[in-house]
Amino acid sequence: MALLNIKFLSSGLRVLPALLLLTPALHAQQPDTALLSRVKAQYSNENAVIINSSERLIISYDGGELTAISKIKKEKLLIGDYAPANDNYDYVFDDYFDKLTQFDAIAYTPKKGGGFTEDSKYQGYSGGAGGGISEARSVVAKFTGLKSGSFVRVTATQEHPVLSVLPVFEVSEGYPVLHGEFEVVAPEFVQMKFVMKGENTSLIKQSREKKEGNIIYRFTIDNLPGHKSFDHVPSGLYYNPQVIGYIHSFRLPGQTKDSLFLSDAEHLYKNQYKYVGNLNVKDDTTLKKMVKAITKGDVTDRQKAEHIYDWVQKNMHYIAFEIGLGGWIPREADTVCKKMYGDCKDMSSVLMKMGRMAGLKTYFAWIGTNYKPYTFEETPIPMVSNHMICALQLGNEWLFMDGTHANLPFGANRDDIQGKQAMVAIDKDNFKIVTIPVVAADKNITVDNTHIRISEDNYRDLKGSFNITYQGYKAWNLAYHFGTSTKDKEEREKDVTKITARGSNKYELDKYSLKMTETGDKEMAITGDFNIGGYVNNVGKEYIINMNLLRHFADDYIDTNGRKAAWYHDFKNNTKEVVVLDIPAGYKVTHLPRNAQGKFNDMWNYSITYKTDGKTITLTKEYTLNTLTIAPHYFAANNKAVKELDQQYKESVVLTAK
């Protein structure tokens, strides 16, 4: 979110049409037949292999200014039978900071008798990189008529007008990589720093050489194993090997000392602050009257802040903007209020300005969500942040206001920024890094009460009702989903069915109601009736019923095959499940499962209790998840505990005719 004010490249943004009509691929050298045959035999179980993934970042000094471009080449061999249909494409990213100025693609298909047929006629298209209003997209070349053994090559050139936002080299897209290479060429007076993140970075070899007034930094990796995308991980940045390069400092010709650029968090802050330092310096009369009305009767600063935050939540509409530097720079608060919509930066601008008009200590704050596995100290570059919030100082307490989540109570934070660093912009020379607290499990509570009975119409069916109450993140996120959703009645019912499903895939929701509290802790409740066909087992005079309608933690068995990334949870929580079964007239309980309890270290635990009074059986299960992360060295112990719990879920009660 910061610009090195050395040079904007004069070429401007070259906008490509949705259906690309680009320069045909140059008649390049055909692939090495022997190499492809060897790779195809070596990776016979793979769908495709990246033969070569290379990127050359060139930082130049020309006419008193620094510029940066990238030369990209990606070569993919299709191997599996389904690869010609599923892997017959490649792409390059294009946005304001990585402006695509050249894009070529060619495919080679093996001919009978040897050699290849060349094809530079591909279907070209661009896909948006996300929701909202954005120019960011992936430019794609897709070929038809390929077969196993075909080879796709893409080349591209990007311009990087903002030198504080240099491209990150990600080696893999899940495919095995025969050879990957990232080369950075920079003048000797430009000092570069590099950070490697993700898994398998130990395979990356580094070298450095001086040549013709430049320093060439080279990172190579060979025979990188392929991997699937892992679930329960915030993003692929946690496991895809990547090289992050940035300019630490430079001394332009004629200067007598180094100019520190992104040398540490302090210089990153200076780079960032220029975009917010001159915002909202003028008072707007209309805005001031609005603040006065919103805070009328308030005595404390907390009351003022809470009412301003509540007004923004209820009146401002969130729309993401990713157009050029507009994706970085907040807009003036009065402008946003006139439009009544904006992105995270715009809402932060309104909250900050309204807060200061009310006499509060409010500040812009940059933050990276858990999508980004970086810190300001480790990687002092703008890409650490992908979100902005408003920081509020009340005495010695720091609170944060985020206008993008319409259902967060005052003082609460989105679950995806727990434990993350916020860089708070105090003034031109001062900033503070504050870590967002992680919410304790006893603040996120789900209580699920279910009453069930054997159907009078069909003794194999189970009928019941439920009452589920949510506190904390589950309540806020569900309320946000249903409150901002434009889904019709049928779609909403599908969502509720999915959320409340229990017992088996024959679960049918008969009716339901939602209740969302708009004040205080903003709790939520769902009540309803349901039917589960064929759930009750009948053997002679016995009914056999598994009362474990919900199976908490059952999906937390971790597939360790090839996984080195940790397992992540969205938030800590407590869950209580109570199931009451009516005993039919003329029946008695002849088997009641034993009570059980277990735990996995201090990370999660459970207790299971069965009781009967002769008329009903009550199953009570309580769970606590007390961690956000399970590291790989804990996988085996976690899986052992999940297996033990799964055995408990197989237990059933038995009712026998008297």
C-alpha positions in Angstrom: 0.0 0.0 0.0 2.9 2.4 -0.5 4.6 3.9 -3.5 8.3 4.5 -4.1 8.2 7.9 -5.7 11.1 7.3 -8.1 9.3 6.6 -11.3 6.0 5.7 -12.8 6.6 3.8 -16.1 5.2 5.9 -18.9 3.5 3.1 -20.8 0.4 3.2 -18.6 -2.0 0.3 -18.1 -2.6 -1.8 -21.1 -6.1 -3.1 -20.8 -6.7 -6.4 -22.4 -10.2 -7.3 -23.6 -12.2 -10.1 -22.0 -11.5 -12.3 -25.0 -7.8 -11.7 -25.6 -6.5 -11.0 -29.1 -2.8 -11.0 -28.3 0.3 -11.3 -30.4 0.7 -14.9 -31.7 3.3 -16.9 -29.9 6.7 -16.7 -31.4 7.9 -19.8 -33.3 10.0 -21.1 -30.3 12.4 -24.0 -30.1 10.5 -27.3 -29.9 10.7 -29.2 -26.5 13.4 -31.8 -25.9 11.8 -35.1 -26.8 14.2 -37.2 -24.7 13.6 -34.9 -21.7 9.8 -35.1 -22.0 9.9 -38.9 -22.3 12.0 -39.2 -19.2 9.8 -36.9 -17.2 6.6 -38.7 -18.4 8.0 -42.0 -17.2 9.3 -40.6 -13.9 5.9 -38.9 -13.1 3.6 -41.5 -14.6 1.1 -41.1 -11.7 0.8 -37.3 -12.1 -1.6 -35.4 -14.3 0.9 -32.8 -15.3 4.4 -31.6 -14.5 6.0 -28.2 -14.6 9.1 -28.7 -16.6 10.3 -25.1 -16.0 8.9 -22.2 -14.0 11.2 -19.2 -14.3 10.9 -15.5 -13.6 13.5 -12.8 -14.1 13.0 -9.6 -12.3 15.1 -6.7 -13.7 15.6 -3.5 -11.7 17.3 -0.9 -13.9 18.6 2.6 -13.5 17.9 4.7 -16.5 17.7 8.5 -16.9 18.1 9.1 -13.2 15.2 6.7 -12.3 14.7 3.1 -11.2 12.3 0.9 -13.1 11.3 -2.8 -12.8 10.1 -5.4 -15.2 9.6 -9.2 -15.1 10.2 -11.8 -17.8 8.2 -14.9 -17.1 8.3 -18.4 -18.7 6.2 -21.4 -17.7 6.4 -24.8 -19.4 4.0 -27.6 -18.6 3.9 -31.3 -19.7 0.6 -33.1 -19.8 0.8 -36.7 -18.6 -2.4 -38.1 -17.3 -5.4 -39.2 -19.3 -7.5 -36.3 -18.0 -4.8 -33.7 -18.3 -5.7 -32.6 -21.9 -9.2 -31.6 -20.6 -8.2 -30.3 -17.1 -4.6 -29.0 -17.4 -4.6 -27.7 -20.9 -4.0 -24.0 -19.9 -1.7 -21.6 -18.1 -2.1 -18.1 -16.9 -0.3 -14.9 -15.8 -1.6 -12.4 -13.2 -2.3 -8.8 -14.3 -3.1 -5.8 -12.2 -2.0 -2.3 -11.5 1.2 -3.4 -9.8 2.0 -6.2 -12.2 1.0 -4.7 -15.6 0.9 -7.3 -18.3 2.5 -5.9 -21.4 3.2 -9.1 -23.4 1.6 -12.5 -23.3 2.3 -15.4 -25.7 1.4 -19.1 -25.6 2.1 -22.1 -27.7 1.3 -25.8 -27.4 3.2 -28.8 -28.9 1.4 -32.1 -29.5 3.4 -35.2 -30.3 3.0 -36.6 -33.9 3.2 -40.2 -34.9 6.7 -41.0 -36.0 8.2 -38.3 -33.9 8.3 -34.5 -33.6 5.5 -32.2 -32.6 2.6 -30.2 -34.1 2.8 -26.6 -33.1 -0.4 -24.7 -32.1 -0.4 -21.0 -31.3 -4.1 -20.6 -31.7 -5.6 -20.7 -28.2 -8.7 -19.6 -26.5 -7.7 -16.5 -24.5 -9.7 -15.0 -21.7 -9.3 -13.2 -18.4 -10.8 -14.1 -15.1 -11.5 -11.7 -12.2 -9.3 -12.1 -9.2 -12.2 -11.5 -6.7 -15.4 -9.8 -5.9 -16.1 -6.1 -5.9 -14.8 -3.6 -8.4 -11.4 -4.7 -9.5 -9.0 -4.6 -12.4 -7.0 -7.5 -11.1 -7.4 -10.7 -13.1 -5.7 -13.8 -14.4 -5.0 -13.8 -18.1 -5.4 -17.3 -19.4 -4.4 -19.2 -22.6 -6.4 -22.5 -23.0 -5.8 -25.0 -25.8 -8.1 -27.6 -27.3 -7.1 -30.8 -29.1 -4.2 -31.7 -26.9 -3.4 -35.2 -25.7 -1.2 -36.9 -23.2 2.4 -35.9 -24.0 1.4 -32.4 -25.1 3.5 -29.5 -23.9 2.3 -25.9 -23.2 4.6 -22.9 -23.0 3.6 -19.4 -21.8 5.8 -16.4 -21.8 5.0 -12.9 -20.5 6.4 -9.5 -19.5 5.1 -7.4 -16.6 5.9 -3.9 -15.6 6.0 -3.0 -11.9 5.4 0.8 -11.5 5.4 0.6 -7.7 8.8 -0.6 -6.6 7.7 -1.2 -3.0 5.4 -3.9 -4.5 7.7 -6.3 -6.3 6.3 -9.7 -7.4 6.5 -12.7 -5.1 7.9 -15.9 -6.8 5.7 -18.9 -6.1 7.4 -22.0 -7.3 4.5 -24.4 -7.5 0.8 -24.5 -8.3 0.4 -28.0 -6.9 2.2 -29.8 -9.8 5.6 -31.4 -9.4 8.3 -29.0 -10.6 11.3 -30.3 -12.5 13.1 -26.9 -12.4 12.1 -23.6 -10.9 14.2 -20.4 -11.0 13.8 -16.9 -9.7 16.5 -14.4 -10.8 16.7 -10.8 -9.6 19.1 -8.4 -11.4 19.7 -5.1 -9.6 22.3 -2.3 -9.8 25.1 -2.7 -7.2 23.8 0.4 -5.4 20.4 -1.2 -4.7 20.5 -3.5 -1.7 18.0 -6.4 -1.8 16.6 -8.5 0.9 14.9 -11.9 0.5 12.6 -14.0 2.7 11.6 -17.6 1.9 8.2 -18.8 3.2 6.2 -22.0 2.8 7.2 -25.7 2.8 10.2 -27.3 1.1 12.2 -24.0 1.1 15.3 -26.1 2.2 15.3 -27.4 -1.4 15.9 -23.8 -2.8 19.5 -23.1 -3.6 20.8 -19.5 -3.5 23.6 -17.8 -5.3 24.9 -14.3 -5.8 27.2 -12.8 -8.4 28.4 -9.4 -9.6 28.3 -8.7 -13.3 28.6 -5.6 -15.3 27.7 -3.2 -12.5 24.8 -5.4 -11.3 24.2 -8.0 -8.7 22.4 -11.1 -9.8 20.5 -13.0 -7.1 19.5 -16.5 -8.2 17.1 -18.9 -6.4 16.7 -22.4 -8.0 14.8 -25.5 -7.0 14.8 -28.9 -8.7 12.5 -31.9 -8.3 10.0 -30.2 -6.1 7.3 -32.8 -5.3 3.7 -32.1 -6.3 1.0 -31.6 -3.7 -2.7 -31.3 -3.5 -4.4 -28.3 -2.0 -4.7 -28.8 1.8 -7.9 -28.1 3.7 -8.1 -26.3 7.0 -5.3 -23.8 5.9 -6.1 -20.1 5.4 -4.3 -20.0 2.1 -1.7 -21.7 -0.1 0.8 -19.1 1.1 1.2 -21.3 4.2 2.7 -24.2 2.2 3.6 -23.1 -1.3 7.3 -22.4 -1.4 7.8 -18.7 -2.2 10.6 -16.2 -2.4 9.8 -12.7 -1.3 12.2 -10.0 -2.5 12.2 -6.3 -1.6 14.4 -3.3 -1.8 16.1 -2.7 1.5 18.0 0.5 0.6 19.7 2.2 -2.3 22.2 5.0 -3.0 21.6 6.6 -6.3 24.6 7.9 -8.2 25.6 11.3 -6.8 24.2 10.6 -3.4 26.5 10.5 -0.3 24.5 8.1 1.9 22.1 5.3 1.6 18.3 5.9 1.4 16.6 3.4 3.6 13.5 2.1 1.9 11.9 -1.0 3.3 14.7 -1.8 5.8 12.3 -2.3 8.8 8.8 -1.7 10.1 9.6 1.9 10.7 10.5 2.6 7.1 7.5 0.6 5.9 5.3 2.8 8.0 6.8 6.0 6.5 6.1 4.5 3.1 2.5 3.8 4.1 1.7 7.0 6.0 2.0 9.2 2.9 -1.3 7.9 1.7 -3.3 8.7 4.9 -1.4 11.7 6.3 -3.3 14.3 4.3 -6.7 12.7 4.5 -9.6 14.2 6.4 -7.7 17.3 7.4 -10.7 19.6 6.7 -13.9 19.5 8.7 -17.1 19.0 6.8 -20.1 20.9 8.2 -22.6 18.2 7.2 -20.4 15.4 8.7 -20.0 17.4 11.9 -23.7 17.8 12.3 -24.2 14.1 11.7 -21.7 13.2 14.4 -23.3 15.6 16.8 -26.7 13.9 16.2 -25.3 10.4 16.5 -23.6 11.1 19.8 -26.3 13.3 21.3 -26.7 12.5 25.0 -23.5 10.5 25.2 -21.3 11.1 28.3 -18.4 8.7 27.9 -15.9 8.2 25.0 -17.0 4.6 24.8 -20.6 5.6 24.3 -19.6 7.9 21.5 -17.5 5.3 19.8 -20.1 2.6 20.1 -22.8 4.8 18.5 -20.6 6.0 15.7 -19.6 2.4 14.9 -23.2 1.3 15.1 -24.2 4.0 12.6 -21.5 3.0 10.1 -22.5 -0.7 10.4 -26.2 0.1 9.7 -25.8 2.7 7.0 -22.7 2.1 5.1 -22.6 -0.6 2.4 -19.4 -2.6 1.8 -18.1 -2.8 -1.8 -14.5 -3.7 -2.5 -12.4 -1.4 -4.8 -9.2 -2.7 -6.5 -8.6 -0.1 -9.2 -5.0 1.1 -9.3 -3.9 3.0 -6.2 -7.6 3.3 -5.3 -7.2 -0.2 -3.9 -4.7 1.3 -1.4 -5.7 4.8 -0.6 -8.7 5.6 1.5 -11.2 8.1 0.3 -12.2 11.3 2.1 -14.8 10.6 4.8 -17.2 13.2 3.5 -17.0 11.7 0.0 -17.7 8.2 1.3 -20.7 9.4 3.4 -22.3 11.1 0.4 -22.1 7.8 -1.5 -23.0 5.7 1.6 -20.7 2.8 0.4 -17.1 2.0 0.3 -14.4 -0.6 1.0 -12.5 -1.4 4.2 -10.3 1.7 3.8 -13.3 4.0 3.1 -15.1 2.7 6.2 -12.0 3.2 8.3 -11.8 6.8 6.9 -15.3 7.5 8.1 -14.9 5.9 11.5 -11.6 7.7 12.0 -12.9 11.1 11.0 -16.2 10.8 12.9 -14.3 9.6 15.9 -12.0 12.6 15.9 -14.9 15.0 15.4 -16.4 13.5 18.6 -13.1 14.0 20.5 -11.9 10.4 20.3 -8.4 9.1 19.6 -9.0 7.2 16.4 -6.4 6.1 13.8 -6.0 4.3 10.5 -4.6 0.8 11.0 -3.2 -1.6 8.4 -3.6 -5.3 9.1 -3.1 -8.6 7.3 -5.8 -11.2 7.6 -4.9 -14.8 8.4 -4.7 -15.3 4.6 -1.3 -13.7 4.9 1.3 -15.7 7.0 3.6 -12.6 7.4 4.6 -10.1 10.1 5.7 -6.5 9.8 9.1 -7.3 11.3 9.8 -10.4 9.1 8.7 -8.9 5.8 8.5 -5.1 6.1 6.6 -4.6 2.8 3.1 -3.4 1.9 2.0 -6.9 0.9 1.9 -7.9 4.6 -1.4 -6.0 4.8 -4.6 -6.7 2.8 -7.1 -5.0 5.1 -7.6 -1.7 7.0 -9.5 -1.0 10.2 -10.0 1.9 12.6 -8.0 1.8 15.8 -9.5 3.4 18.9 -7.5 4.2 22.1 -9.6 4.4 25.3 -7.1 5.1 28.1 -4.6 2.3 27.9 -7.0 0.0 26.0 -6.9 -0.5 22.2 -10.1 -1.4 20.5 -10.7 -1.8 16.8 -13.7 -1.0 14.6 -14.2 -2.8 11.4 -17.0 -1.5 9.2 -16.9 -4.5 6.8 -18.7 -6.9 9.1 -22.3 -5.6 9.8 -22.9 -7.9 12.8 -19.7 -7.5 14.9 -20.6 -6.1 18.3 -18.6 -3.0 19.4 -15.1 -4.1 20.6 -15.1 -7.4 18.7 -12.8 -8.3 15.8 -13.3 -10.4 12.8 -12.2 -14.0 13.4 -9.7 -13.9 10.5 -7.6 -11.2 12.2 -7.2 -12.9 15.6 -3.6 -12.9 16.6 -2.5 -10.7 13.7 -0.6 -7.5 13.9 -2.2 -4.1 13.3 0.1 -1.1 12.4 -1.6 1.9 13.9 -0.9 5.3 12.3 -0.5 7.7 15.3 1.0 10.6 13.4 3.7 11.4 10.8 6.6 10.0 12.9 4.9 7.6 15.3 3.1 4.3 14.9 2.3 1.3 17.1 2.1 -2.4 16.3 -0.7 -3.9 18.3 -1.5 -7.7 18.2 -5.3 -8.4 17.9 -6.3 -10.7 20.8 -7.5 -14.2 20.3 -11.0 -14.8 21.7 -11.3 -17.4 24.4 -13.3 -20.5 23.9 -15.9 -19.6 26.5 -16.8 -16.5 24.5 -17.9 -18.6 21.5 -20.6 -20.9 22.7 -23.0 -23.1 20.8 -25.8 -24.9 22.7 -27.8 -27.5 20.6 -30.9 -28.9 22.3 -32.8 -31.7 20.4 -35.9 -33.6 21.4 -36.6 -36.8 19.4 -39.2 -39.6 19.3 -40.0 -42.6 17.2 -42.6 -41.6 14.6 -46.1 -42.8 15.2 -46.6 -43.3 11.5 -43.5 -45.3 10.7 -41.5 -46.9 13.5 -38.3 -46.7 11.4 -38.5 -42.9 11.2 -37.3 -40.4 13.8 -39.1 -37.1 14.4 -37.8 -34.2 16.4 -37.3 -30.6 17.2 -34.2 -28.5 17.9 -33.3 -25.2 19.5 -29.8 -24.0 18.7 -28.4 -20.9 20.3 -25.1 -19.2 19.2 -22.9 -16.7 21.0 -19.7 -15.2 19.6 -18.3 -15.8 16.1 -20.8 -18.4 15.0 -23.6 -16.1 15.8 -22.0 -13.1 14.2 -21.0 -14.9 11.0 -24.3 -16.6 10.5 -26.2 -13.4 11.2 -24.0 -11.6 8.7 -24.6 -14.3 6.1 -28.4 -14.3 6.5 -28.6 -10.6 7.1 -26.7 -9.5 4.0 -27.8 -12.4 1.8 -30.1 -11.7 -1.2 -31.1 -15.3 -1.5 -34.7 -16.2 -2.0 -36.8 -18.2 0.4 -35.9 -21.5 -1.2 -32.1 -20.8 -1.1 -32.3 -19.7 2.5 -34.1 -22.9 3.5 -31.3 -24.9 1.8 -28.7 -23.0 3.9 -30.6 -23.6 7.1 -31.0 -27.3 6.2 -27.3 -27.6 5.7 -26.5 -25.8 9.0 -29.0 -27.9 11.1 -28.5 -31.3 9.4 -28.1 -34.2 11.8 -28.5 -38.0 12.0 -28.1 -39.0 8.4 -28.4 -37.8 4.8 -32.1 -38.5 5.0 -32.6 -35.5 7.3 -35.5 -33.4 6.2 -36.2 -29.9 7.7 -40.0 -29.4 8.2 -40.0 -25.9 9.4 -37.7 -23.4 11.0 -37.3 -19.9 12.4 -34.3 -17.6 12.8 -33.9 -15.0 15.6 -31.0 -12.5 15.5 -30.4 -10.1 18.3 -29.3 -6.7 16.9 -27.9 -5.2 20.2 -25.6 -6.3 23.0 -23.6 -9.5 22.3 -25.8 -10.1 19.1 -26.7 -13.7 19.8 -28.5 -15.9 17.3 -31.0 -18.8 17.5 -32.4 -21.3 15.1 -35.4 -23.5 16.0 -37.2 -26.0 13.9 -38.8 -29.4 13.4 -37.3 -32.3 11.4 -37.7 -35.9 10.2 -35.0 -38.5 9.6 -36.3 -41.4 7.5 -35.2 -45.0 8.3 -33.0 -43.9 11.2 -34.4 -46.4 13.8 -33.2 -50.0 13.6 -35.8 -52.6 14.6 -34.9 -56.2 15.5 -37.7 -58.2 16.9 -38.9 -56.5 20.1 -36.0 -54.1 20.2 -35.4 -50.5 18.9 -31.8 -49.6 18.4 -31.1 -45.9 18.2 -27.8 -44.0 17.9 -28.4 -40.8 19.7 -25.2 -39.2 18.4 -27.0 -37.1 15.9 -24.1 -34.7 15.7 -20.4 -35.8 15.7 -18.2 -33.0 16.8 -14.5 -33.3 15.9 -15.2 -36.3 13.7 -14.1 -34.4 10.6 -10.8 -33.4 12.3 -9.0 -36.5 11.4 -6.0 -35.2 9.5 -4.8 -36.8 6.3 -1.0 -36.8 6.9 -0.1 -38.0 3.4 2.3 -35.4 2.1 1.0 -32.7 4.5 3.5 -30.5 6.2 1.2 -27.5 6.7 -0.4 -27.1 10.1 -4.2 -27.6 10.6 -6.0 -24.4 11.4 -9.4 -23.7 13.1 -11.3 -20.4 12.6 -11.8 -19.8 16.3 -11.8 -21.4 19.7 -15.2 -22.5 21.0 -17.3 -24.4 23.5 -20.2 -26.6 22.2 -22.9 -28.3 24.3 -25.2 -30.9 22.7 -28.2 -32.3 24.5 -30.4 -34.9 22.9 -33.6 -36.1 24.7 -35.2 -39.3 23.4 -38.8 -40.2 24.4 -39.2 -43.8 25.4 -42.3 -45.3 23.7 -45.0 -46.6 26.0 -44.5 -50.3 26.7 -40.7 -50.2 26.3 -37.8 -50.1 28.7 -34.1 -49.3 28.4 -32.1 -52.5 28.2 -28.8 -51.0 27.1 -27.3 -47.6 27.9 -23.8 -46.8 26.6 -21.1 -46.0 29.1 -20.2 -42.4 29.9 -16.9 -41.3 28.3 -14.5 -38.5 28.3 -11.2 -37.8 26.5 -8.9 -35.1 25.3 -6.1 -34.2 23.0 -3.5 -32.5 25.2 -4.9 -29.1 26.2 -6.1 -28.4 22.6 -9.5 -30.0 22.7 -11.5 -32.2 25.0 -15.0 -33.8 25.3 -17.3 -35.5 27.8 -20.3 -37.8 27.0 -23.0 -38.6 29.5 -26.1 -40.8 29.2 -28.9 -40.7 31.8 -32.5 -42.1 32.0 -35.5 -41.6 34.2 -37.5 -44.4 32.6 -39.5 -42.0 30.5 -36.7 -40.4 28.5 -33.0 -40.9 27.8 -30.8 -37.8 27.9 -27.4 -37.7 26.1 -25.3 -34.7 27.0 -22.0 -34.0 25.1 -19.7 -31.1 25.9 -16.7 -30.1 23.8 -14.0 -27.5 24.1 -11.7 -26.4 21.3 -8.9 -24.4 22.9 -6.5 -23.9 20.0 -6.4 -22.3 16.6 -3.5 -24.4 15.2 -2.4 -28.0 15.3 1.2 -28.4 14.3 2.4 -31.4 12.2 4.2 -33.0 15.1 0.8 -33.3 16.9 -1.0 -34.9 14.0 -0.6 -38.5 15.2 -1.9 -37.7 18.7 -4.8 -35.7 17.3 -5.8 -38.6 15.0 -5.6 -41.1 17.9 -8.0 -39.0 19.9 -10.4 -38.6 17.0 -10.4 -42.4 16.5 -11.2 -42.9 20.2 -14.1 -40.4 20.0 -15.4 -42.0 16.8 -15.8 -45.2 18.7 -18.0 -43.5 21.2 -20.1 -42.2 18.3 -20.9 -45.8 17.3 -22.6 -46.5 20.6 -26.4 -46.9 20.5 -29.2 -47.2 23.1 -31.5 -50.3 23.1 -35.2 -50.2 23.9 -37.0 -53.5 24.5 -40.7 -54.2 24.7 -41.7 -55.1 28.3 
